[in-house]
Amino acid sequence: MKRFSLGPQKDHIIHGLKTGVAAVIAYYAAELFDLKYGYWAALSAVIVMQVNVADSITMCWYRFSGTAIGAFIAILFMLIFPPTPVMSVLALFLSVAFCAYMTKYNNRYKMAAITTTIVLMASLGEPDRIQFGMFRVIEISLGVASAFLTNIAVWPVRAAEALKKDLLKQFEECADNYEMLMHCFLQHQTGLAPSLLDVSNARMAKNRETYSKVIRLESLIYMEDTELLGMKVEILEKCASHLRSMLNALNNVQGEGYDIIMKNELSELASTTSKAMRAIGAKRIPDEKKLQNALTKAQNRLEELRNEGVTKRFYLQKLIQFFAFYHSAEFICKDILRYTRERKRIKNTKQKQ
């Protein structure tokens, strides 16, 4: 029997269901406390609910802190300005203008401006404006709390897990690009489009931002091996940087291409390194021995050719192109070797504890 799968829409389907649950919980929580405008609680829950936990925490804090600041400013202006039409308009103008200016220092003042407007305007004609404003803050806070609890307790979608999935795909892409670059280099330096790596580089740029969210937010709630995750993000960034150098060297061809004497050694280096990239993405430790052997073979062969004087036959521009490409490939292998050894060290340390 074929297993049913929600596919790539899974996270968004879960997000939709959780948002509905959070809105209902918020509304009934407001009803339970006999608050007059329960829909404010439900609306706040909808606003702050995000797809993953890290973004939801950020939005909850933004909404809650902005609401608290806005309520304080609104109450302060209520005490200063009498509730006449002219004074109310003046209070609205000054409070909102102040909040808008303060966004220069903190973005939460946008939410403060919204809360200030709601409290000042909706409370007009109420016998106790301050109490009215405080109840609205409580309603909004109930919505924020409902969204927060729903997101971490019901089918939590964590940024860390999303990052791991993205890293798996990106290491696969990195390995594919590496193999393509090496193949073209060995085939008389066949040039590739300068934009070849643009898409994968754009995806990698988001990794550091997501990792920062995991460190600052999700690690406060969930146990996560952030050290290992950070190592993967870093090694992928280094590989991407070296691939860009390889692409530039490959495309820096003047005249006809040439045969690479070290074709076998470089092919083995590329194959072994690509397998190691895919292993890292798949949460496996690369084969250190194979990596070291492939690197050593390439280094020894290059040393032999230099000692024999073979490299002197080539034009300087050709030599520069070769060494630029070769050293980038060498650095990738060395970086992955360092990752592999550090990964083994961490694993052995944990096993001893």
Sequence and secondary structure as in RCSB ss.txt:
>XXXX:A:sequence
MKRFSLGPQKDHIIHGLKTGVAAVIAYYAAELFDLKYGYWAALSAVIVMQVNVADSITMCWYRFSGTAIGAFIAI
LFMLIFPPTPVMSVLALFLSVAFCAYMTKYNNRYKMAAITTTIVLMASLGEPDRIQFGMFRVIEISLGVASAFLT
NIAVWPVRAAEALKKDLLKQFEECADNYEMLMHCFLQHQTGLAPSLLDVSNARMAKNRETYSKVIRLESLIYMED
TELLGMKVEILEKCASHLRSMLNALNNVQGEGYDIIMKNELSELASTTSKAMRAIGAKRIPDEKKLQNALTKAQN
RLEELRNEGVTKRFYLQKLIQFFAFYHSAEFICKDILRYTRERKRIKNTKQKQ
>XXXX:A:secstr
      GGGHHHHHHHHHHHHHHHHHHHHHHHTT S HHHHHHHHHHH  SSHHHHHHHHHHHHHHHHHHHHHHH
HHHHHS SSHHHHHHHHHHHHHHHHHHTTT TTHHHHHHHHHHHHHHTTT S HHHHHHHHHHHHHHHHHHHHHH
HHHSS   HHHHHHHHHHHHHHHHHHHHHHHHHHHHTT     TTTTHHHHHHHHHHHHHHHHHHHTGGGTS   
HHHHHHHHHHHHHHHHHHHHHHHHHH   SS    TTHHHHHHHHHHHHHHHHHHHTT    HHHHHHHHHHHHH
HHHHHHHHTGGGGS HHHHHHHHHHHHHHHHHHHHHHHHHHHHHHHHHHHHH 
